[in-house]
Amino acid sequence: MTTPTAAPALNPRVIALAHYAARAILENVLARHGVTFQQSVMLRLAVVAELVGGGLLTADSTLLTVTDTGRELYRTTSAETAPFSARVYAGIPAEDLAVAGRVLSLITERANAELAAMAGPAAERAAE
């Protein structure tokens, strides 16, 4: 593992680079199972109709339920990505992970608030 000599301050670029690096690992594992990143997200949430056709979810009225096949796919891909995650996070002090978690959660909360504020005026204009 290489350690940067001067770590950059947290900013949108640093967050994006970390996200896409980790996402690339997950997408590589998912591709071996014929599943996209978006499908894996929806499988977690169990709300996407195209997964019903693929036999990963069943639909009963307005309720979607993860099938045994979907649960197995989730277990398999989670197990396959776990060693990568373990290596990526290895050696990072728990305190640093806690700080990063708090900072990223706060950034997410604030970004979501900004998006909600942006949607407010747009929704008002559409209603006029």
Beta strands, then each sheet from edge to edge (+ up, - down):
strand 1: 57-60
strand 2: 63-66
sheet 1: 1+ 2-
end
